[in-house]
Amino acid sequence: MTTVYLHPIGLDREIWAGVAPDDAILLDLPGHGSAPVAGPVSFEGVADYVAKYLEEPSDVVGLSVGAMIAQHVLLRHPELVRSVVLAAGGPGGGGGSATNERAQQTREVGMAGMLPSTLERWFTAEALATPGHPGVAYATNRLLTDDPEVFASYWEAMSNHDVVSQLGNINVPVTVIAGSVDKSGPVPRMQQFAELIPGAEFEVVDGPHMIPLENADGFAAAVNRHLERVNQR
């Protein structure tokens, strides 16, 4: 059975080093890493891009924006999804003012200007204060090489993300994961999200928004527990 991992905005498939098994599909989303972007960015379009890599019903693991896109993969291509893990990324529906503001700010100040606030949302203060922290170093290097227009376009796509009304129709195994100290997706909000999905499991894993970059083992263990539950069905 195939497991596919979907990364957050601004990063790439390298975030899953030390997390995903060797036989997993690790994708660079359009405009990230080695994947070119073609035309306007929409989560529906990115979901269709992901679906092209799935040849059988697969387990889809998404983090942050990757979790949002995973929801669209499931809803648009249910025949290709066996189960989903949705970490630190909700169903939307809260309005797009903040995300549109980030898109505009990105175009004004570029990636270097967006770096401090992005890292502050993504990591704990302890990680940011640790010289040479590998997760912070990876995210910093990746963000500074990103195309600011692509980064802004994903923020704009996020403003249109709203699948709340469709969550009740989900009929595959779902695990929702929250980082214990996530500022962008706080535990109570992620728990409310899980409660909207029939039969969904909810887990809290120690860590901030970018859980795998501070607690790779904890994140991998949560995914493994999900897969064990799915395989026992």
Residue pairs with C-beta under 8 A, 6 or more apart in sequence:
1 56
1 57
1 58
1 59
1 82
1 231
2 23
2 24
2 25
2 54
2 55
2 56
2 58
2 59
3 20
3 21
3 23
3 24
3 25
3 58
3 59
3 60
3 61
3 227
4 24
4 25
4 26
4 27
4 50
4 53
4 54
4 58
4 59
4 60
4 61
5 13
5 16
5 19
5 20
5 24
5 25
5 26
5 27
5 61
5 62
5 63
5 66
6 27
6 29
6 50
6 60
6 61
6 62
6 63
6 65
6 66
6 67
6 69
6 70
7 13
7 15
7 16
7 27
7 28
7 29
7 32
7 63
7 65
7 66
8 15
8 63
8 64
8 65
8 66
8 88
8 210
9 64
9 65
9 151
9 154
9 155
9 158
10 32
10 118
10 139
10 142
10 143
10 146
10 151
10 154
11 32
11 138
11 139
11 142
11 143
12 28
12 29
12 32
12 33
12 34
12 142
13 26
13 27
13 28
13 33
14 33
14 138
14 142
15 63
15 138
15 210
15 212
15 213
16 24
16 26
16 212
18 212
18 216
18 220
19 212
19 216
19 219
19 220
19 223
20 26
20 61
20 220
25 53
25 54
25 58
27 35
27 50
27 53
28 34
28 35
29 35
29 46
29 49
29 50
29 65
29 66
29 69
30 36
30 37
30 38
30 41
30 45
30 46
30 49
31 37
31 41
31 147
31 150
31 153
31 154
32 146
32 150
37 147
37 150
37 153
39 45
40 153
41 150
41 153
41 154
41 156
41 157
42 157
42 160
43 68
43 69
43 72
43 157
43 158
43 160
43 161
44 72
44 76
46 69
46 72
46 157
47 69
47 72
47 73
47 76
47 77
48 76
48 77
50 60
50 69
50 73
51 73
51 76
51 77
51 80
54 73
54 77
54 80
54 81
56 80
57 79
57 80
57 81
57 82
58 80
58 81
58 82
59 81
59 82
59 83
59 84
59 85
59 226
59 227
59 230
60 70
60 73
60 74
60 81
60 83
60 84
60 85
61 70
61 84
61 85
61 87
61 223
62 68
62 69
62 70
62 71
62 84
62 85
62 86
62 87
62 89
63 87
63 88
63 89
63 210
63 211
63 212
64 87
64 88
64 89
64 184
64 185
64 209
64 210
65 89
65 154
65 158
66 89
67 85
67 86
67 87
67 88
67 89
67 90
68 89
68 90
68 91
68 92
68 158
68 161
70 84
70 85
70 86
70 89
71 84
71 86
71 89
71 91
71 163
72 163
73 80
73 81
73 84
74 81
74 84
74 170
74 172
75 163
75 166
75 169
75 170
78 172
81 172
82 172
82 173
82 230
83 172
83 173
83 174
83 175
83 226
83 227
83 230
84 172
84 173
84 174
84 175
85 174
85 175
85 177
85 222
85 223
85 226
86 174
86 175
86 176
86 177
86 193
87 176
87 177
87 178
87 179
87 205
87 211
87 219
87 222
88 177
88 178
88 179
88 182
88 184
88 185
88 190
88 209
88 210
88 211
89 185
90 185
90 189
90 190
90 193
91 161
91 162
91 163
91 164
91 167
91 193
91 196
92 158
92 160
92 161
92 162
92 163
92 164
93 161
93 162
93 163
93 164
95 159
96 156
96 158
96 159
96 160
97 159
99 155
99 156
99 158
99 159
100 155
100 156
100 159
102 114
102 152
102 155
103 152
103 153
103 155
103 156
103 159
104 152
105 113
105 114
106 113
106 114
106 148
106 151
106 152
106 155
107 148
107 149
107 152
110 148
111 143
111 144
111 145
111 146
111 148
111 151
112 144
114 143
114 148
114 151
115 140
115 143
115 144
118 139
118 143
119 128
119 136
119 139
119 140
120 128
121 183
121 184
121 209
122 139
122 184
122 208
122 209
122 210
122 213
123 133
123 135
123 136
123 139
123 208
123 209
123 210
123 213
123 214
124 181
124 207
124 208
124 214
127 133
127 135
127 136
127 208
127 213
127 214
128 136
130 136
134 213
135 210
135 212
135 213
135 214
136 213
138 213
139 210
139 213
143 151
164 196
167 196
167 197
168 196
168 197
168 198
170 197
170 198
170 200
171 198
173 199
173 201
173 226
173 229
173 230
173 233
174 194
174 197
174 199
174 200
174 201
175 200
175 201
175 202
175 203
175 222
175 223
175 225
175 226
175 229
176 190
176 191
176 193
176 194
176 197
176 200
176 201
176 202
176 203
177 190
177 203
177 204
177 205
177 211
177 219
177 222
178 185
178 186
178 187
178 190
178 191
178 202
178 203
178 204
178 205
179 185
179 187
179 204
179 205
179 206
179 207
179 208
179 209
179 210
179 211
180 187
180 204
180 205
180 206
180 207
181 206
181 207
181 208
182 190
182 207
182 208
182 209
182 211
183 208
183 209
184 209
185 209
187 204
190 202
191 202
194 200
194 201
194 202
195 202
201 226
201 229
203 222
203 225
205 211
205 215
205 218
205 219
205 222
206 215
206 218
207 214
207 215
207 218
207 219
208 214
211 218
211 219
212 219
212 220
